[in-house]
Amino acid sequence: MGSAEGKKKILIMDDEIMIGEIACQMLSFIGYESMHVTSGEKAIEVYRQQLESGEPFDVVIMDLTIPGGMGGSEAVVEILAIDPQARVLVSSGYSNNQIMTNFAEYGFRGVIEKPFDMQALQEAIEAVL
């Protein structure tokens, strides 16, 4: 089924390796290509590289908080500065966080609560594609 368009590419930013690996497995299962990075800084770097190479990510899923590092709320600002059309979703286990409830005010296009659920993941991605 090799179409010229190829699979949609998703970037996952989460400091927990296990969560990133599980998310990548889920995304692969529902037909997406994915890459996992563990920090906001790395997400910005990889997003920029892919954009410049002409193979941008279709959606970015960012963990809201990264202990001791740049979380989603800071990284989304940088990614939108590089690409104002970027589709960035915020993820967190803290659904009552102000950013989770007012995600659009912070530059996010949607929310995915953790722990990830395959259907919720797919629905959130499809809603912004």
C-alpha positions as CSV (number, residue, x, y, z in Angstrom):
1,M,0.0,0.0,0.0
2,G,3.0,2.4,-0.5
3,S,1.3,5.7,-1.2
4,A,3.5,8.7,-2.1
5,E,2.1,10.6,0.8
6,G,3.3,8.0,3.3
7,K,2.3,7.7,7.0
8,K,1.5,10.7,9.1
9,K,4.4,11.5,11.5
10,I,3.9,12.2,15.2
11,L,6.5,13.5,17.6
12,I,6.0,12.5,21.3
13,M,7.8,14.5,24.0
14,D,7.7,12.8,27.4
15,D,10.5,12.5,30.0
16,E,9.4,8.9,30.8
17,I,11.0,6.4,28.4
18,M,8.3,3.8,29.1
19,I,5.4,6.2,28.3
20,G,7.2,7.3,25.1
21,E,7.7,3.7,24.0
22,I,4.1,2.7,24.7
23,A,2.8,5.8,22.9
24,C,5.0,5.0,19.9
25,Q,3.7,1.4,19.9
26,M,0.1,2.5,20.0
27,L,0.7,5.0,17.2
28,S,2.4,2.4,15.1
29,F,-0.6,0.1,15.7
30,I,-3.1,2.7,14.5
31,G,-1.0,3.5,11.4
32,Y,1.3,6.4,12.3
33,E,5.0,6.9,12.2
34,S,6.4,8.3,15.4
35,M,9.5,9.4,17.3
36,H,10.0,9.9,21.0
37,V,12.2,12.5,22.7
38,T,12.5,13.2,26.4
39,S,12.8,17.0,26.6
40,G,11.3,20.2,25.2
41,E,14.7,21.3,24.0
42,K,15.1,18.0,22.0
43,A,11.6,18.3,20.6
44,I,12.3,21.8,19.3
45,E,15.6,20.6,17.7
46,V,14.0,17.6,16.1
47,Y,10.9,19.5,14.9
48,R,13.2,22.1,13.3
49,Q,15.4,19.5,11.6
50,Q,12.3,17.7,10.1
51,L,10.7,20.9,9.0
52,E,13.9,22.1,7.3
53,S,14.4,18.7,5.6
54,G,10.9,19.0,4.1
55,E,9.5,16.1,6.2
56,P,7.7,17.9,9.0
57,F,5.8,16.2,11.8
58,D,2.1,16.3,11.3
59,V,1.3,16.4,15.0
60,V,3.4,16.9,18.2
61,I,2.2,15.5,21.6
62,M,3.9,17.2,24.5
63,D,4.0,16.3,28.2
64,L,3.0,19.4,30.1
65,T,5.7,19.1,32.8
66,I,9.2,17.8,32.6
67,P,11.0,17.7,36.0
68,G,14.2,19.8,35.8
69,G,13.7,20.5,32.1
70,M,11.6,22.3,29.5
71,G,8.0,21.1,29.5
72,G,5.3,21.4,26.9
73,S,4.1,24.9,28.0
74,E,7.5,26.4,27.2
75,A,8.3,24.2,24.2
76,V,5.0,24.9,22.3
77,V,5.9,28.6,22.2
78,E,9.3,27.8,20.5
79,I,7.7,25.3,18.1
80,L,5.0,27.8,17.1
81,A,7.7,30.4,16.5
82,I,9.4,28.0,14.1
83,D,6.1,26.9,12.5
84,P,2.9,28.8,13.2
85,Q,0.9,26.0,11.6
86,A,2.3,23.4,14.0
87,R,-0.4,21.1,15.5
88,V,0.6,20.5,19.1
89,L,-1.4,18.5,21.6
90,V,-0.7,18.7,25.4
91,S,-0.7,15.6,27.5
92,S,-0.7,15.3,31.3
93,G,-1.9,13.1,34.1
94,Y,-3.2,16.3,35.8
95,S,-6.4,17.0,34.0
96,N,-7.4,19.8,36.3
97,N,-4.3,21.8,35.4
98,Q,-5.2,25.3,34.0
99,I,-3.3,24.7,30.8
100,M,-5.2,21.4,30.3
101,T,-8.5,23.2,30.6
102,N,-7.6,26.3,28.7
103,F,-5.2,24.6,26.2
104,A,-6.0,26.9,23.3
105,E,-4.8,30.0,25.2
106,Y,-1.4,28.4,25.4
107,G,-1.0,27.5,21.8
108,F,-2.1,23.9,22.0
109,R,-4.7,22.4,19.5
110,G,-6.0,19.7,21.9
111,V,-5.5,17.6,25.0
112,I,-4.7,14.0,25.7
113,E,-4.9,12.7,29.3
114,K,-2.5,10.2,30.6
115,P,-2.3,7.3,30.9
116,F,-2.8,7.1,27.2
117,D,-5.7,5.2,25.8
118,M,-5.4,4.1,22.1
119,Q,-8.8,5.4,21.1
120,A,-8.4,8.7,22.8
121,L,-5.0,9.1,21.2
122,Q,-6.4,8.4,17.8
123,E,-9.3,10.7,18.3
124,A,-7.2,13.6,19.5
125,I,-4.8,13.2,16.6
126,E,-7.5,12.9,14.0
127,A,-9.3,16.0,15.4
128,V,-6.3,18.2,14.4
129,L,-5.2,16.6,11.1
